[in-house]
Amino acid sequence: MSTWLFEILEANADNRDLLVDGTAFQPEFELLDDLPLAEGHISSGKLHLGRSAVAWRKSPSPPESPDFNVERTYLAQMESAYAEHLHRQIRSRDDLPDRQRKEYDRQRGYFYNAEGLRRNMRDVIDDGETEFHAMKDDLYDGVCDVCNEEYDDGLARMLATLNQAAILPLSGSVITRFPTIVKAAEKKGICHMLVNDTRLEWVSADE
């Protein structure tokens, strides 16, 4: 359960620094209960917690051509949403008007923001993949009812769900204690990951 991060946080709350002061790790923690946490932030390519810091990589930029090994499902759903909204067939970004192309590109950027967060959590936090999936589960629980409401088309459903995700306070992972790390862009990107997982959909296969 994110041993490294818990230990750093508790030390910072006591005005100690495990990396600078060389203080030994404590074997037991109150797991953040009633702990006055210092706020984490990212700068100069590092995640800073008090005086401690660890490398935190910048999110990858979307490749010019989509990587269909990781993007196929959420892009297909997004194209179906645009098709419903525009009342015409949309098979790729090239079929969209200029306004929707820009929006399409933003959504791909959000997906890669979330992917960057996933990679950093995997590399920095013990059980980081588990922590990330716990955060995904928490976000799903916060947006699924909005996604399941009635809408004029799939694009309206997608935008309503993403807007709900952007303002949703998350608590499913220790990393969410730092709102400057998990921002609206990452939350929207996680929605697209949930579409990839077929847990959310903008257009039902039955429609």
N, CA, C and O of each residue as an XYZ file, in Angstrom:
828
protein
N       0.834     -1.208      0.000
C       0.000      0.000      0.000
C       0.868      1.257      0.000
O       0.911      1.995      0.985
N       1.555      1.490     -1.112
C       2.255      2.755     -1.296
C       3.187      3.076     -0.124
O       3.165      4.184      0.410
N       3.998      2.105      0.265
C       4.837      2.264      1.451
C       5.722      3.485      1.359
O       5.820      4.263      2.308
N       6.368      3.654      0.217
C       7.293      4.793      0.074
C       6.580      6.114      0.321
O       7.079      6.963      1.060
N       5.417      6.291     -0.295
C       4.725      7.564     -0.191
C       4.208      7.792      1.219
O       4.300      8.908      1.730
N       3.668      6.767      1.856
C       3.197      6.918      3.224
C       4.337      7.339      4.151
O       4.164      8.213      5.001
N       5.494      6.717      3.982
C       6.625      7.017      4.861
C       7.115      8.443      4.666
O       7.423      9.134      5.637
N       7.189      8.885      3.422
C       7.600     10.259      3.140
C       6.605     11.241      3.741
O       7.001     12.238      4.344
N       5.316     10.964      3.579
C       4.284     11.875      4.074
C       4.333     12.006      5.588
O       4.250     13.111      6.124
N       4.469     10.881      6.275
C       4.483     10.948      7.732
C       5.722     11.686      8.234
O       5.652     12.460      9.188
N       6.846     11.438      7.586
C       8.066     12.139      7.977
C       7.921     13.632      7.757
O       8.324     14.420      8.613
N       7.348     14.043      6.615
C       7.171     15.466      6.332
C       6.245     16.121      7.347
O       6.462     17.266      7.744
N       5.209     15.391      7.768
C       4.275     15.940      8.741
C       4.969     16.212     10.076
O       4.558     17.094     10.830
N       6.026     15.442     10.360
C       6.793     15.646     11.593
C       8.004     16.540     11.372
O       8.896     16.616     12.217
N       8.026     17.222     10.218
C       9.131     18.126      9.876
C      10.464     17.372      9.770
O      11.526     17.924     10.056
N      10.388     16.113      9.359
C      11.585     15.332      9.082
C      11.642     15.054      7.588
O      10.645     15.219      6.885
N      12.789     14.639      7.107
C      12.942     14.303      5.705
C      13.741     13.011      5.609
O      14.905     12.958      6.008
N      13.117     11.985      5.085
C      13.778     10.685      5.042
C      15.002     10.691      4.147
O      15.977      9.994      4.425
N      14.962     11.473      3.070
C      16.080     11.475      2.140
C      17.202     12.380      2.614
O      18.375     12.060      2.422
N      16.861     13.515      3.238
C      17.865     14.467      3.679
C      18.394     14.135      5.058
O      19.603     14.161      5.287
N      17.492     13.821      5.982
C      17.889     13.594      7.366
C      18.395     12.176      7.621
O      19.027     11.923      8.648
N      18.129     11.254      6.707
C      18.558      9.882      6.907
C      17.800      9.182      8.010
O      18.302      8.217      8.587
N      16.601      9.646      8.318
C      15.795      9.030      9.368
C      15.315      7.652      8.922
O      14.869      7.490      7.787
N      15.401      6.691      9.779
C      14.978      5.336      9.414
C      13.473      5.282      9.184
O      12.716      6.013      9.823
N      13.043      4.421      8.278
C      11.621      4.240      8.032
C      10.936      3.688      9.282
O      11.508      2.886     10.020
N       9.716      4.129      9.497
C       8.920      3.634     10.615
C       8.105      2.430     10.136
O       7.564      2.475      9.031
N       7.999      1.372     10.913
C       7.329      0.161     10.433
C       5.821      0.249     10.403
O       5.196     -0.513      9.666
N       5.196      1.139     11.166
C       3.744      1.213     11.211
C       3.296      2.655     11.021
O       3.986      3.596     11.414
N       2.134      2.807     10.413
C       1.619      4.140     10.110
C       0.132      4.197     10.417
O      -0.550      3.174     10.493
N      -0.339      5.392     10.588
C      -1.774      5.593     10.756
C      -2.454      5.807      9.419
O      -3.582      6.297      9.368
N      -1.778      5.444      8.333
C      -2.343      5.503      6.992
C      -3.100      6.802      6.716
O      -4.231      6.793      6.231
N      -2.454      7.897      7.032
C      -2.931      9.240      6.701
C      -4.108      9.700      7.535
O      -4.608     10.803      7.310
N      -4.579      8.903      8.497
C      -5.697      9.339      9.330
C      -5.273     10.529     10.181
O      -4.295     10.447     10.924
N      -6.006     11.630     10.075
C      -5.764     12.839     10.865
C      -4.322     13.337     10.738
O      -3.775     13.908     11.681
N      -3.717     13.122      9.584
C      -2.330     13.526      9.388
C      -2.289     14.881      8.690
O      -2.860     15.013      7.607
N      -1.633     15.901      9.267
C      -1.541     17.206      8.605
C      -0.524     17.152      7.467
O       0.663     17.404      7.676
N      -0.990     16.826      6.274
C      -0.075     16.574      5.164
C       0.461     17.865      4.564
O      -0.259     18.855      4.440
N       1.744     17.839      4.193
C       2.288     18.891      3.345
C       1.784     18.627      1.928
O       1.665     17.468      1.529
N       1.490     19.662      1.168
C       0.938     19.477     -0.169
C       2.040     19.123     -1.147
O       3.064     19.802     -1.223
N       1.818     18.052     -1.893
C       2.775     17.671     -2.925
C       2.601     18.545     -4.155
O       1.512     19.058     -4.414
N       3.661     18.707     -4.899
C       3.580     19.460     -6.149
C       4.663     18.969     -7.095
O       5.634     18.338     -6.677
N       4.483     19.267     -8.372
C       5.436     18.868     -9.388
C       6.119     20.107     -9.946
O       5.453     21.067    -10.332
N       7.442     20.088     -9.989
C       8.214     21.140    -10.643
C       9.576     20.579    -10.993
O      10.102     19.695    -10.317
N      10.136     21.118    -12.076
C      11.464     20.706    -12.536
C      11.569     19.197    -12.722
O      12.610     18.597    -12.451
N      10.482     18.594    -13.188
C      10.508     17.171    -13.474
C      10.539     16.273    -12.269
O      10.939     15.113    -12.369
N      10.115     16.799    -11.101
C      10.126     15.983     -9.889
C       8.837     16.171     -9.104
O       8.222     17.237     -9.141
N       8.438     15.123     -8.396
C       7.359     15.196     -7.427
C       7.976     15.567     -6.092
O       8.806     14.830     -5.560
N       7.570     16.718     -5.545
C       8.133     17.216     -4.294
C       7.145     16.980     -3.160
O       5.967     17.319     -3.270
N       7.631     16.399     -2.078
C       6.848     16.183     -0.875
C       7.673     16.718      0.287
O       8.606     16.065      0.753
N       7.318     17.917      0.752
C       8.181     18.570      1.737
C       9.521     18.857      1.087
O       9.582     19.453      0.012
N      10.603     18.429      1.742
C      11.933     18.609      1.157
C      12.390     17.402      0.348
O      13.469     17.431     -0.244
N      11.599     16.358      0.313
C      11.935     15.168     -0.469
C      11.426     15.323     -1.892
O      10.454     16.036     -2.145
N      12.091     14.651     -2.813
C      11.690     14.735     -4.212
C      12.059     13.434     -4.917
O      13.025     12.762     -4.556
N      11.274     13.102     -5.919
C      11.538     11.921     -6.730
C      11.144     12.263     -8.161
O      10.240     13.067     -8.390
N      11.823     11.651     -9.116
C      11.572     11.961    -10.527
C      10.117     11.696    -10.901
O       9.546     10.667    -10.540
N       9.527     12.650    -11.635
C       8.135     12.524    -12.095
C       8.131     12.964    -13.554
O       8.263     14.151    -13.851
N       7.980     12.014    -14.449
C       8.149     12.297    -15.872
C       6.957     13.047    -16.458
O       5.814     12.864    -16.037
N       7.248     13.879    -17.424
C       6.201     14.602    -18.152
C       5.347     13.609    -18.929
O       5.858     12.614    -19.442
N       4.050     13.877    -19.016
C       3.158     12.990    -19.765
C       3.572     12.939    -21.230
O       3.981     13.954    -21.793
N       3.469     11.767    -21.853
C       3.830     11.673    -23.274
C       2.848     12.442    -24.142
O       1.671     12.571    -23.805
N       3.341     12.948    -25.255
C       2.470     13.600    -26.234
C       1.822     12.541    -27.108
O       2.433     11.507    -27.380
N       0.598     12.779    -27.551
C      -0.033     11.799    -28.441
C       0.773     11.657    -29.730
O       1.198     12.663    -30.298
N       0.990     10.437    -30.200
C       1.658     10.279    -31.503
C       0.778     10.870    -32.605
O      -0.448     10.894    -32.494
N       1.424     11.341    -33.664
C       0.659     11.967    -34.753
C      -0.401     11.025    -35.298
O      -1.544     11.421    -35.523
N      -0.011      9.783    -35.507
C      -0.979      8.752    -35.908
C      -1.356      7.939    -34.670
O      -0.472      7.480    -33.947
N      -2.638      7.755    -34.417
C      -3.045      7.020    -33.213
C      -2.404      5.647    -33.127
O      -2.235      4.956    -34.131
N      -2.052      5.269    -31.915
C      -1.552      3.930    -31.635
C      -2.763      3.050    -31.349
O      -3.297      3.058    -30.240
N      -3.187      2.300    -32.344
C      -4.434      1.561    -32.207
C      -4.326      0.390    -31.243
O      -5.341     -0.189    -30.858
N      -3.097      0.033    -30.847
C      -2.958     -0.994    -29.814
C      -3.502     -0.512    -28.475
O      -3.955     -1.316    -27.660
N      -3.459      0.807    -28.245
C      -3.934      1.349    -26.965
C      -5.094      2.330    -27.125
O      -5.753      2.655    -26.138
N      -5.359      2.807    -28.337
C      -6.368      3.855    -28.526
C      -7.600      3.404    -29.310
O      -8.574      4.152    -29.393
N      -7.581      2.228    -29.872
C      -8.626      1.836    -30.819
C     -10.035      1.980    -30.257
O     -10.903      2.561    -30.909
N     -10.273      1.456    -29.053
C     -11.646      1.388    -28.546
C     -12.197      2.758    -28.203
O     -13.314      3.089    -28.603
N     -11.431      3.571    -27.463
C     -11.988      4.872    -27.072
C     -12.116      5.805    -28.271
O     -13.022      6.638    -28.307
N     -11.215      5.680    -29.265
C     -11.346      6.510    -30.465
C     -12.559      6.086    -31.290
O     -13.269      6.937    -31.827
N     -12.800      4.795    -31.394
C     -13.979      4.324    -32.126
C     -15.260      4.820    -31.465
O     -16.203      5.209    -32.156
N     -15.302      4.811    -30.134
C     -16.469      5.324    -29.420
C     -16.626      6.828    -29.633
O     -17.740      7.325    -29.803
N     -15.513      7.541    -29.623
C     -15.588      8.983    -29.823
C     -16.053      9.301    -31.251
O     -16.843     10.223    -31.458
N     -15.567      8.544    -32.221
C     -15.998      8.760    -33.606
C     -17.482      8.442    -33.778
O     -18.181      9.112    -34.538
N     -17.954      7.430    -33.078
C     -19.397      7.131    -33.119
C     -20.211      8.256    -32.490
O     -21.304      8.573    -32.957
N     -19.672      8.859    -31.424
C     -20.361      9.979    -30.774
C     -20.456     11.171    -31.716
O     -21.506     11.807    -31.805
N     -19.381     11.476    -32.414
C     -19.409     12.572    -33.391
C     -20.355     12.246    -34.540
O     -21.057     13.125    -35.038
N     -20.374     10.990    -34.958
C     -21.254     10.594    -36.059
C     -22.714     10.818    -35.696
O     -23.493     11.301    -36.517
N     -23.086     10.467    -34.467
C     -24.461     10.716    -34.024
C     -24.775     12.197    -33.999
O     -25.858     12.621    -34.401
N     -23.818     12.983    -33.523
C     -24.044     14.419    -33.390
C     -24.124     15.110    -34.747
O     -24.949     16.002    -34.943
N     -23.276     14.704    -35.680
C     -23.189     15.369    -36.982
C     -24.089     14.725    -38.036
O     -24.240     15.261    -39.135
N     -24.689     13.575    -37.705
C     -25.574     12.846    -38.619
C     -24.871     12.486    -39.922
O     -25.405     12.646    -41.019
N     -23.634     11.989    -39.746
C     -22.909     11.497    -40.919
C     -21.830     10.530    -40.445
O     -21.477     10.510    -39.266
N     -21.322      9.748    -41.353
C     -20.330      8.744    -40.992
C     -18.991      9.398    -40.654
O     -18.497     10.245    -41.397
N     -18.421      8.999    -39.539
C     -17.101      9.482    -39.114
C     -16.230      8.251    -38.877
O     -16.499      7.451    -37.981
N     -15.195      8.109    -39.683
C     -14.321      6.940    -39.553
C     -12.930      7.297    -39.025
O     -12.155      6.418    -38.650
N     -12.623      8.602    -39.001
C     -11.326      9.043    -38.483
C     -11.393     10.543    -38.249
O     -12.390     11.187    -38.576
N     -10.335     11.088    -37.686
C     -10.228     12.532    -37.454
C     -10.432     13.331    -38.738
O     -10.995     14.425    -38.706
N      -9.977     12.789    -39.869
C     -10.035     13.522    -41.142
C     -11.463     13.774    -41.594
O     -11.695     14.663    -42.413
N     -12.421     13.020    -41.086
C     -13.822     13.201    -41.483
C     -14.525     14.302    -40.683
O     -15.689     14.608    -40.940
N     -13.824     14.894    -39.718
C     -14.443     15.874    -38.836
C     -14.251     17.299    -39.336
O     -13.241     17.594    -39.975
N     -15.217     18.205    -39.053
C     -14.993     19.634    -39.285
C     -13.869     20.150    -38.388
O     -13.489     19.489    -37.421
N     -13.340     21.324    -38.708
C     -12.181     21.868    -37.985
C     -12.430     21.950    -36.481
O     -11.563     21.574    -35.692
N     -13.598     22.434    -36.076
C     -13.882     22.600    -34.652
C     -13.795     21.264    -33.925
O     -13.188     21.168    -32.859
N     -14.404     20.239    -34.505
C     -14.399     18.938    -33.860
C     -13.018     18.278    -33.928
O     -12.670     17.483    -33.054
N     -12.239     18.598    -34.948
C     -10.864     18.060    -35.004
C     -10.052     18.550    -33.803
O      -9.315     17.779    -33.189
N     -10.192     19.824    -33.478
C      -9.463     20.366    -32.329
C      -9.908     19.692    -31.040
O      -9.090     19.386    -30.172
N     -11.210     19.464    -30.922
C     -11.735     18.791    -29.738
C     -11.239     17.345    -29.674
O     -10.870     16.855    -28.607
N     -11.234     16.680    -30.804
C     -10.724     15.307    -30.917
C      -9.271     15.239    -30.454
O      -8.888     14.334    -29.713
N      -8.470     16.205    -30.897
C      -7.058     16.243    -30.504
C      -6.911     16.472    -28.998
O      -6.045     15.875    -28.358
N      -7.761     17.339    -28.433
C      -7.709     17.566    -26.986
C      -8.005     16.285    -26.226
O      -7.351     15.985    -25.227
N      -8.984     15.534    -26.693
C      -9.351     14.298    -26.000
C      -8.203     13.299    -26.034
O      -7.949     12.610    -25.045
N      -7.513     13.217    -27.154
C      -6.335     12.327    -27.220
C      -5.258     12.807    -26.245
O      -4.578     11.993    -25.620
N      -5.105     14.117    -26.117
C      -4.155     14.649    -25.144
C      -4.529     14.267    -23.729
O      -3.661     13.932    -22.923
N      -5.824     14.314    -23.417
C      -6.277     13.922    -22.075
C      -5.953     12.455    -21.807
O      -5.520     12.098    -20.711
N      -6.165     11.608    -22.816
C      -5.861     10.190    -22.647
C      -4.387      9.999    -22.282
O      -4.060      9.205    -21.399
N      -3.510     10.722    -22.956
C      -2.081     10.559    -22.684
C      -1.664     11.244    -21.383
O      -0.667     10.853    -20.776
N      -2.414     12.259    -20.946
C      -2.182     12.791    -19.598
C      -2.426     11.694    -18.556
O      -1.641     11.521    -17.623
N      -3.513     10.967    -18.731
C      -3.829      9.884    -17.795
C      -2.804      8.761    -17.901
O      -2.424      8.167    -16.892
N      -2.357      8.471    -19.115
C      -1.347      7.433    -19.292
C      -0.032      7.835    -18.621
O       0.644      6.993    -18.031
N       0.332      9.112    -18.709
C       1.527      9.584    -18.021
C       1.407      9.442    -16.516
O       2.363      9.052    -15.847
N       0.219      9.761    -15.974
C      -0.017      9.584    -14.544
C       0.111      8.113    -14.154
O       0.723      7.788    -13.137
N      -0.466      7.226    -14.964
C      -0.380      5.794    -14.671
C       1.079      5.333    -14.632
O       1.474      4.595    -13.729
N       1.870      5.761    -15.599
C       3.272      5.331    -15.652
C       4.049      5.856    -14.453
O       4.854      5.130    -13.869
N       3.815      7.113    -14.081
C       4.527      7.675    -12.933
C       4.144      6.967    -11.648
O       5.007      6.671    -10.822
N       2.857      6.690    -11.469
C       2.432      5.981    -10.264
C       3.048      4.589    -10.225
O       3.466      4.121     -9.166
N       3.104      3.930    -11.374
C       3.715      2.597    -11.450
C       5.188      2.651    -11.046
O       5.675      1.758    -10.353
N       5.901      3.703    -11.480
C       7.342      3.776    -11.263
C       7.726      4.341     -9.899
O       8.804      4.037     -9.388
N       6.849      5.166     -9.298
C       7.210      5.904     -8.089
C       6.634      5.279     -6.826
O       7.268      5.316     -5.771
N       5.444      4.708     -6.922
C       4.733      4.245     -5.728
C       4.705      2.734     -5.695
O       4.459      2.094     -6.717
N       4.957      2.149     -4.519
C       4.774      0.713     -4.356
C       3.329      0.358     -4.699
O       2.399      1.045     -4.278
N       3.146     -0.716     -5.463
C       1.800     -1.115     -5.905
C       1.121      0.010     -6.676
O      -0.089      0.209     -6.559
N       1.903      0.744     -7.464
C       1.361      1.900     -8.181
C       0.255      1.556     -9.158
O      -0.698      2.321     -9.303
N       0.365      0.411     -9.836
C      -0.696      0.005    -10.762
C      -1.994     -0.251     -9.995
O      -3.077      0.112    -10.456
N      -1.878     -0.873     -8.835
C      -3.059     -1.122     -8.004
C      -3.678      0.190     -7.545
O      -4.898      0.348     -7.559
N      -2.829      1.134     -7.137
C      -3.310      2.451     -6.721
C      -4.027      3.152     -7.870
O      -5.074      3.768     -7.670
N      -3.460      3.057     -9.078
C      -4.077      3.717    -10.226
C      -5.437      3.100    -10.532
O      -6.397      3.820    -10.810
N      -5.525      1.789    -10.483
C      -6.807      1.135    -10.757
C      -7.838      1.472     -9.679
O      -9.030      1.566     -9.971
N      -7.390      1.652     -8.444
C      -8.319      2.070     -7.384
C      -8.866      3.459     -7.686
O     -10.039      3.736     -7.435
N      -8.019      4.330     -8.224
C      -8.469      5.668     -8.593
C      -9.442      5.603     -9.770
O     -10.433      6.332     -9.796
N      -9.164      4.735    -10.740
C     -10.098      4.538    -11.854
C     -11.456      4.073    -11.357
O     -12.492      4.558    -11.811
N     -11.447      3.130    -10.422
C     -12.717      2.630     -9.869
C     -13.487      3.753     -9.185
O     -14.708      3.847     -9.315
N     -12.771      4.599     -8.458
C     -13.408      5.705     -7.750
C     -14.017      6.687     -8.751
O     -15.138      7.158     -8.557
N     -13.287      6.992     -9.808
C     -13.808      7.917    -10.814
C     -15.015      7.306    -11.527
O     -16.000      7.998    -11.782
N     -14.943      6.021    -11.848
C     -16.085      5.363    -12.479
C     -17.349      5.500    -11.632
O     -18.419      5.828    -12.144
N     -17.213      5.247    -10.341
C     -18.367      5.355     -9.456
C     -18.939      6.768     -9.437
O     -20.132      6.957     -9.201
N     -18.083      7.762     -9.686
C     -18.532      9.148     -9.662
C     -19.162      9.634    -10.949
O     -19.860     10.647    -10.947
N     -18.927      8.921    -12.071
C     -19.447      9.404    -13.361
C     -20.443      8.456    -14.013
O     -21.124      8.852    -14.959
N     -20.552      7.212    -13.538
C     -21.357      6.225    -14.265
C     -22.825      6.623    -14.367
O     -23.452      6.392    -15.400
N     -23.382      7.217    -13.317
C     -24.790      7.611    -13.369
C     -25.014      8.735    -14.371
O     -26.022      8.750    -15.077
N     -24.074      9.677    -14.432
C     -24.176     10.764    -15.418
C     -24.102     10.182    -16.825
O     -24.858     10.585    -17.709
N     -23.195      9.240    -17.030
C     -23.043      8.628    -18.354
C     -24.307      7.882    -18.780
O     -24.623      7.828    -19.968
N     -25.016      7.318    -17.835
C     -26.184      6.490    -18.153
C     -27.475      7.280    -18.322
O     -28.518      6.697    -18.617
N     -27.422      8.601    -18.138
C     -28.618      9.416    -18.347
C     -28.975      9.477    -19.836
O     -28.198      9.053    -20.692
N     -30.165     10.015    -20.127
C     -30.616     10.151    -21.512
C     -30.028     11.430    -22.122
O     -30.026     12.485    -21.488
N     -29.530     11.322    -23.357
C     -28.955     12.470    -24.063
C     -29.424     12.463    -25.513
O     -29.897     11.451    -26.030
N     -29.280     13.613    -26.150
C     -29.666     13.707    -27.562
C     -28.762     12.859    -28.444
O     -29.208     12.317    -29.456
N     -27.497     12.742    -28.064
C     -26.564     11.955    -28.870
C     -25.358     11.580    -28.012
O     -25.224     12.015    -26.868
N     -24.494     10.766    -28.594
C     -23.335     10.283    -27.859
C     -22.341     11.364    -27.498
O     -21.658     11.260    -26.479
N     -22.247     12.411    -28.323
C     -21.315     13.494    -28.006
C     -21.758     14.233    -26.752
O     -20.931     14.575    -25.906
N     -23.067     14.481    -26.627
C     -23.580     15.127    -25.415
C     -23.297     14.261    -24.193
O     -22.957     14.782    -23.130
N     -23.436     12.938    -24.333
C     -23.143     12.024    -23.226
C     -21.654     12.093    -22.859
O     -21.306     12.160    -21.680
N     -20.792     12.075    -23.859
C     -19.362     12.124    -23.600
C     -18.976     13.408    -22.880
O     -18.256     13.366    -21.882
N     -19.444     14.542    -23.373
C     -19.045     15.822    -22.783
C     -19.602     15.980    -21.368
O     -18.925     16.519    -20.493
N     -20.820     15.518    -21.140
C     -21.397     15.599    -19.789
C     -20.596     14.736    -18.815
O     -20.352     15.141    -17.678
N     -20.195     13.570    -19.255
C     -19.429     12.665    -18.391
C     -18.048     13.231    -18.098
O     -17.579     13.175    -16.961
N     -17.394     13.777    -19.121
C     -16.072     14.367    -18.917
C     -16.141     15.582    -18.000
O     -15.261     15.782    -17.163
N     -17.174     16.384    -18.155
C     -17.327     17.553    -17.281
C     -17.540     17.127    -15.832
O     -17.012     17.755    -14.914
N     -18.311     16.064    -15.626
C     -18.497     15.543    -14.272
C     -17.173     15.032    -13.710
O     -16.861     15.268    -12.542
N     -16.405     14.342    -14.524
C     -15.111     13.820    -14.069
C     -14.186     14.957    -13.649
O     -13.469     14.843    -12.655
N     -14.202     16.050    -14.403
C     -13.283     17.157    -14.148
C     -13.482     17.772    -12.771
O     -12.519     18.237    -12.162
N     -14.705     17.782    -12.271
C     -14.995     18.424    -10.984
C     -15.113     17.416     -9.847
O     -15.381     17.794     -8.707
N     -14.914     16.131    -10.153
C     -15.120     15.087     -9.157
C     -13.942     15.023     -8.186
O     -12.799     14.876     -8.620
N     -14.200     15.129     -6.872
C     -13.130     14.918     -5.897
C     -12.868     13.424     -5.746
O     -13.779     12.662     -5.426
N     -11.640     13.008     -5.974
C     -11.294     11.590     -5.907
C     -10.665     11.251     -4.564
O     -10.010     12.087     -3.942
N     -10.869     10.020     -4.129
C     -10.260      9.571     -2.876
C      -9.823      8.114     -2.948
O      -9.506      7.514     -1.921
N      -9.800      7.539     -4.136
C      -9.516      6.118     -4.262
C      -8.057      5.736     -4.145
O      -7.737      4.551     -4.044
N      -7.147      6.732     -4.156
C      -5.719      6.438     -4.067
C      -5.041      7.508     -3.238
O      -5.521      8.639     -3.160
N      -3.919      7.152     -2.613
C      -3.177      8.119     -1.813
C      -2.733      9.315     -2.649
O      -2.636     10.424     -2.124
N      -2.462      9.116     -3.936
C      -1.958     10.204     -4.779
C      -2.994     11.307     -4.934
O      -2.636     12.453     -5.206
N      -4.279     10.982     -4.765
C      -5.319     11.987     -4.924
C      -5.356     12.966     -3.761
O      -6.108     13.940     -3.799
N      -4.552     12.722     -2.723
C      -4.449     13.712     -1.654
C      -3.810     15.000     -2.147
O      -3.848     16.019     -1.458
N      -3.223     14.959     -3.339
C      -2.525     16.119     -3.889
C      -3.230     16.566     -5.165
O      -2.907     16.067     -6.243
N      -4.190     17.498     -5.074
C      -4.993     17.873     -6.239
C      -4.189     18.496     -7.364
O      -4.660     18.531     -8.501
N      -2.984     18.991     -7.084
C      -2.183     19.557     -8.158
C      -1.574     18.468     -9.038
O      -1.028     18.769    -10.099
N      -1.658     17.222     -8.616
C      -1.110     16.114     -9.398
C      -2.181     15.489    -10.287
O      -1.926     15.203    -11.457
N      -3.371     15.278     -9.744
C      -4.473     14.704    -10.518
C      -5.433     15.835    -10.856
O      -6.299     16.195    -10.058
N      -5.265     16.381    -12.040
C      -6.042     17.547    -12.469
C      -7.176     17.104    -13.392
O      -7.366     15.915    -13.649
N      -7.924     18.098    -13.885
C      -9.061     17.803    -14.758
C      -8.633     16.997    -15.981
O      -9.343     16.082    -16.400
N      -7.481     17.330    -16.554
C      -7.029     16.629    -17.762
C      -6.840     15.142    -17.501
O      -7.250     14.311    -18.310
N      -6.221     14.806    -16.377
C      -6.013     13.397    -16.051
C      -7.340     12.689    -15.791
O      -7.517     11.539    -16.194
N      -8.261     13.359    -15.131
C      -9.561     12.744    -14.855
C     -10.326     12.477    -16.151
O     -10.940     11.421    -16.305
N     -10.289     13.430    -17.080
C     -10.953     13.205    -18.365
C     -10.287     12.059    -19.110
O     -10.962     11.232    -19.723
N      -8.963     12.014    -19.054
C      -8.252     10.927    -19.709
C      -8.594      9.570    -19.132
O      -8.670      8.582    -19.862
N      -8.801      9.516    -17.828
C      -9.186      8.244    -17.197
C     -10.555      7.796    -17.709
O     -10.801      6.597    -17.835
N     -11.442      8.740    -18.003
C     -12.732      8.370    -18.602
C     -12.513      7.631    -19.921
O     -13.177      6.629    -20.188
N     -11.589      8.118    -20.742
C     -11.308      7.432    -22.003
C     -10.701      6.057    -21.752
O     -10.951      5.121    -22.512
N      -9.906      5.928    -20.693
C      -9.393      4.605    -20.321
C     -10.548      3.679    -19.925
O     -10.536      2.494    -20.260
N     -11.525      4.206    -19.227
C     -12.691      3.402    -18.843
C     -13.491      2.978    -20.072
O     -14.084      1.899    -20.089
N     -13.507      3.823    -21.096
C     -14.118      3.420    -22.366
C     -13.307      2.285    -22.986
O     -13.877      1.313    -23.483
N     -11.983      2.406    -22.959
C     -11.126      1.314    -23.444
C     -11.424      0.009    -22.715
O     -11.363     -1.071    -23.302
N     -11.748      0.123    -21.422
C     -12.064     -1.062    -20.607
C     -13.503     -1.529    -20.807
O     -13.925     -2.515    -20.203
N     -14.264     -0.822    -21.659
C     -15.689     -1.071    -21.944
C     -16.573     -0.911    -20.710
O     -17.655     -1.493    -20.635
N     -16.113     -0.128    -19.753
C     -16.934      0.159    -18.569
C     -17.820      1.386    -18.807
O     -18.882      1.510    -18.197
N     -17.393      2.282    -19.681
C     -18.204      3.411    -20.134
C     -18.343      3.314    -21.642
O     -17.465      2.777    -22.317
N     -19.432      3.827    -22.167
C     -19.586      3.933    -23.610
C     -20.427      5.156    -23.935
O     -21.381      5.487    -23.231
N     -20.048      5.817    -25.018
C     -20.772      7.017    -25.447
C     -21.937      6.635    -26.369
O     -22.983      7.285    -26.366
N     -21.745      5.592    -27.143
C     -22.801      5.112    -28.047
C     -22.918      3.613    -27.851
O     -21.936      2.885    -27.994
N     -24.103      3.156    -27.527
C     -24.311      1.727    -27.316
C     -24.250      0.967    -28.634
O     -24.696      1.459    -29.670
N     -23.709     -0.203    -28.579
C     -23.647     -1.047    -29.790
C     -25.037     -1.402    -30.271
O     -25.205     -1.776    -31.432
N     -26.047     -1.294    -29.404
C     -27.425     -1.629    -29.770
C     -28.127     -0.481    -30.482
O     -29.199     -0.669    -31.058
N     -27.516      0.732    -30.445
C     -28.214      1.901    -31.019
C     -27.984      1.960    -32.534
O     -28.486      2.866    -33.199
